[in-house]
Amino acid sequence: MISPETIEANRVHLESVKKRLKGVLDNFDKKNNISEPAKEFGEKGNAYNQKWVANEGNKATNKLLEDTEAALRRIQEGSYGVCVDCLKEINVDRLVARPEASRCVGCQTAKGLHVR
């Protein structure tokens, strides 16, 4: 069973991650305005590739932010550490390594999702 101390440590960590991710997303458009420099150098193909990579990074950042906010809600609701699928306890080591985890390893694997 996950201890209250571990839950609190994970909450603090998740709050920090949430703040950092929001900062990244807030600055995304400013820092990744790839079309302007690319036009200057006439690198249309390269600009497309750079924009695609930046956009994929933005999607991943948004997903991590969603997962982080969901974990914080579960902490607040008192359901943190319980798998959203099977309702069994998530291994403490998994929660320490991935505080935003919402599924146990078994359910994560059964869904065909990569276990992080």
Secondary structure, 3 states (H helix, E strand, C coil): CCCHHHHHHHHHHHHHHHHHHHHHHHHHHHHCCCHHHHHHHCCHHHHHHHHHHHHHHHHHHHHHHHHHHHHHHHHHHCCCCECCCCCCECCHHHHHHCCCCCCCHHHHHHCCCCCC
